[in-house]
Amino acid sequence: MDKHGLAAFLRNKREQTRPEDVGVPRGPRRRTPGLRREEVAELAHISIDHYNRLEQARGRNPSPQVLQAIAHALRLSDQERSHLFSLAGEREDDRSRLPSRAVAPATALLLDRLTDTPALVVDNTCRVVAWNRLAGTLFGDFSALPTTDRSLLRGIFLSPDSERGPHGLSDPRGLMAGAVGYLRVATTRYPDSAELHGLIAELRADSPAFAELWDSYQLHVDHHAREVFRHPQIGEIELDFDVLTVPDRDQQMVIFTAEPGSSAYRNLQLLNVVDTQDG
């Protein structure tokens, strides 16, 4: 265990973590640039004395459970969490865990700045973990759904209109194959995850289309494609979408765009107007 390296790393990450990014009120009398030590301890559900000793290079070897809790409290990326475990002399066993669903502040800021195009962030299980205002207008209000129902896989394969899929997709077959491809990659990354195995069992039991694709063992992952969506007020909108990997996290940002001057581009502008009126 590198006590001094661990102490320096924890202190650095604590000072870089803004209170508002972890749901802590900043308050008028805050002197530290980031979180206070007691705030990290509270977020990680460990004693203040234990955390203080870690930052002072006086603590005993923290358990994997404590390290995982601190990593969650400080919103560490996958690489940062692995580094934390390495400094503590522990081996991170990530076979049964799932990708982080905490969205980095920089990613959330980028979503908010994309005001004229729908964009969302999904984890490696195709669950929507963040979205911008226009994506909510196009696809529906994800915040109104339980977190498990924000799964694109459930939306695609368990939609009541299975032939068209969710959102009036003109031909959901390509999207179906791509979603199954991402799920297959996730199972190799997290082979012992009970949540993943449960999702696959549910989809196999309730969707013949999913069972057929899953049993084909084909790996089809699109990073760029075009799809036609049907909005109840605007009608059909043909959009390109690009899948961008979020650095240091098992997440992807999906950005939907249209050629400037095209009918789809004008429909996107109308969608913005609809969103403004509804808001």
N, C-alpha and C positions, 0 to 999 in steps of 0.2 A: 504494500500500500504506500503510495506517495502522498504522505500527509500534507506536506507543504504545497505540492502541486494541486491537490484536491482543495485545500483551503483557498488558494489563489483563484482557482477556477470558479468555485462557488461564490466568492466575493465579487468577482468580475461579472458573473451572470446576474447576481442579485442587483448590482448597481445598474445594470443595463435594462432590467425589466421594469417597465413603467407600471405603476399601480393600476391605472385604468385598463391595462391589457389583461389583467387577471381578476378584474372585478373588485379592486380595493379602492376606496375613496382616497383621493390625494390629500385633501385637507389643507388648511391654510398655513400650518406650521411645520411642514415637512422640510427637513434639512438634507436628508440623504437624496442622491439623484435618482435612486430607484426604490426598491422595497427595503423595509426594515427587516432585521433578522427575525424578530418575533412574528412578522407577517408571513415570512417564508415558512417558519415552523408551524404556524396555524394552518396555512394552506396545505402543508404536507402531513398534518395531523401527527406531529412528533413534538417532543418537549423542546422548549426554548433552550434549555441547558444543553441538550444533545446537539442541537444545530449550532449553537455558539461554539462548542468545543470543536466541531468539524471545521468551522471557519478559522479557528485559532490554532489549527494543526495539533490539537490535544485530544481529539476524540478517538474512541475505540473504532475498530473496523465496522462501518455501517452495513447492515444486512441488505440483501438485494431488494427487499420490500421497502426499506427506508430510501434507498437510492431511487427506486421507481417513483416513490411519492415525491421526492425532491425534484426529480426530472419533470414530473407533471406540474408541480407548483411553479417552477421557473419556465414552463412552456419550452423545454429543450427540444431541439430537432432530433431526428434519429441519430445523426452523427454525433451531436453533442451528448446525447444520452449514452452512446457507446463509449465516448471519451470519459464520461463521468464514471462509468463502471470500471474502465481500465485503470483510472487513477486510484480507485478504491480497492483495486486488486481482486475484483469480482468478474465473473464471466456472465455476460448478459444472455439469458436464455429467452429468445424471442420467438420460439417455435409456436407457442400457444397464444401469444398476444396478437392484437390487431393493429393495423396502422393507426398512427395518431390522428385523431379527429379534431385536434386543436389547430386552428388556422393561424398562421404567422401574421403578426400585425402588418408587415409589408404587403402580404398577399391580400389581406382585407382592404388595405388602402388602395391597392391597384384595382380591385373589384369596384370600389366606390367611384373611382375616377373614370371607369368605362361607362359613361352616361348614355352613349348612343348605340350600344350594342349589348345584347344579352351575354352574360358570362356566369359560369358557376364553377365551383370547386368540388371534386369528388375524391373519395379515398379509393384504395385499391379494390374495395368490394363494391364500387359503383354507388356508394351512398353519398348523397348531396350533403356537404358539410358547410357550404357557404354559397351565396348567390347575390347578384346585384339586383337593383330595382327592376330593370327591364326583363331579366330572366324570370322574376316572379310574375310579371305581367304576361309573358309568353307561356310559361309552363304552369302557372298557378302558384298560390301562396304556400311555399314549403313550410313556413313557420306555423301554419295551421295544422300540419300533419305531425303525428308522433314520429320520433326520430327514426324508428325502424321502417316506417312507411315512406321515408325519403329515399329509399333504395330505388335506383333506376331499374335494377333488375326486376324488382317486384312490379314496378310500373309497366315495364315492357312486356313481361311474360304473364302477369296475372291481371292485366287490364280486361275489363268486361268485354271490350271490343277487340278481341285478340287478333282479328285479321288486319286491323289498321294500327293497333297498338295505341299507346297514350298520345295525347296532343294531336290526334288526327294524322299521324305519320302516313305518307303516301305508300311507302314500302319499307316496313320496319325490319326486313330480313338482314340487311347489312348492319344495322345498329344492334340487332339481336346477336349476331355472330361476334361483333366487336366486344359487346358487354360480357359474353361468355368467355372470350379470350382474356379479358382483364381479370375475371374471376379465377380462371385457371392459373394465371400468373400468381394471384394472391395465395392460392392453396399451396404453391411450391414455396412461397415466402413464409407462410404461417401454416405448416402442415398439421399442427395439433390444435388449431383453434376450434373450440366447440361451436362458437357463433357461426363461423364459416360453414362447418359441416351441417349445422342446423338449417342454414339458408339454402344450401344445395339440396338437402333432403326435401325441404318444402317446395322448391321449384321443380324438382324431379317428379314429385307426387302430383302437383297441381297443374303442370304445364307440359303437355306432350312435345311442344316445340323446343322447350329447354332441354328436356330429356334426350331428344334426338340430337341436338347440337352437342350436348355434354358427352354423350356416348360416342360421338364421332371422333373425339380426341384431336380435333383440328384446332390450331392456334391461329386466330385471326384477330389482329389488333390494328385498327385504323388510327392514324394520327391526323388524317385529313380526309374529309368526305363532304358530300352535299346531301341535304335532306329537305323534304317539303313538309312543313308544319301547317296545321290548320288552326287558326285562332277564331273563336266564336264571333268576334266583332270585325276583325280585319279580313278574314278569309285565309287563302293559302299564301304562305311565305316561303320561298325557296332560299335556304341559307347554306353557306359553307360553314363548316365548323372545324376548328383546329384544336388538337389536344396537346397542351404544353405541360411538361413535367415541372412540378414545384420543387426547387432544389432542397435537398436534405430532408425531404418528407415523402412518404408514400401517398402522394396526392397528385392530382392532375387538374389543371385549369382548362375548361372547355369554353372557347370563345366563338360566338356565332356572328358571322359577318355577311354582308351583301355587297355586290359590285356597285360602286357609286353611279348614280344615274339610272340604275335598273329599277324595274317595278318592285323587286324585293326590297331594295334600298328605300324606296318611297313608303313601302308598307311598314318598314322598321320605324320610319319617322312618324307614321300614323300611330304605331304602337306606343311610341313615346307620348304622343298627345293623349291617347286613351288612358295611359298610366297617370298622366298629370290630372286629367279630369276625374279619374276614380279616386286619386289621392286627395 
